[in-house]
């Protein structure tokens, strides 16, 4: 099977290609259904870098501290600041308003701000936040400070390890059947696990470390239904390379994450992979701490077997040690947890995404920017809901995950007292999640107005 890597070049011609969309990881946010054929256009600069309306800086419309304070207060409490793009397309109209009415004014007033330090101070949070907001609400980018063309091209620059961004041909050749993917993984010594997703359906993770230790590759393939035998072609294959060394083999101070979504395109005898530059899922929204660990419990679907080179390897895939899949889950989570916070290389500046959210719930005890990435208004509310309510892992409470696991699998019936405790926990965590969600806008407004204009 041939791997097609398609990166649109900066050209005036248009290529009409059949595209798909998906709401997962860095996939498109428009849903899981295929979309109509669309024109693939040349990359555009990120919204945050768009020019203002062309008026000269001398036309700065705000001249007094009172006017600047009114300007801040006019926009600081707008609820649209905290809407993410995960469940529906980004609000292009509001992004246009922000670009014209807020970023445009800030651009026109650069000289004024440089000459008036107190005003520069009181607007500093807004001036940091607006470009990050626009990038996170761009309709054709992953949400970084550079456009997708630049981001994807840099992943294969001369200072990056060769082959880091290429999924192995053997994996592609095994598509689309899940059974063949797992056979290929076992035969090639690629550790894998298939389990329930937090978003519904089933997914298979494949982990492939570089033999020289320069990077790790993580690939995720989705199955819409638990009993679906083939991958879902409407959902891209999410791919993350965790870079640990540079091209010369020198260790990096922090790992670097490289995200891609490969579209799955049916072809004679299987699938090909295509890489489009207009994918618009926001990687940082779901990955504020870098890579995410897998659901750490025995879900209804949890399957893995030893691979070639491991003790207990069975080429037929018919036997595995007791509870092997859960042990594999623990092993993969340990690997994912070992990376620490990533070096975003300036393409994400967490401090520019607003204040840390969740201090009243204790979130900031761990999500402090050192142990884990801070949660901001850019962070996915849906992922927070999964962690807080659906999975009962945040805030950590001993015994709850075990009760949830037993309730789902029904292997051991819960006692009446255990059932009551689980139901009470679900109610409490629902309230905690609501409190978190309702705190996002007030926290952002407080931060934007932190320094009064004088």
Secondary structure, DSSP 8 states (H G I E B T S, - for coil): ---------S-S--EEE------STTS-SS-SS----EEE------GGG----S--GGG-S--SHHHHHHHHHHHHT-GGGG--SSSS---HHHHHHIIIIIIHHHHHTHHHHHH-HHHHHHTHHHHHHHHHHHHHT-TTS-SSSS-HHHHHHHTTSTTS-TTTT---HHHHHT-SBHHHHHHHHHHHT-EEEEEE-TTSSEEEEEEEE-TTSSEEEEEEEEESSTT--B--TTS-EEEEEEEEE-TTS-EEEEEEEEEEEEEEEEETTEEEEEE-TT----HHHH-TTSS-----S--SSEE----TTSTT--TT-----TTHHHHHHHHHHHHHHTS-S---TTS--GGGG-S---GGGTGGGT-SSSSS----TTS-HHHHHIIIIIS--SS--TTHHHHHHHHHH-SS---HHHHHHHHHHHHHHHHHHHHHHHHHHHHHHHHHTSS---
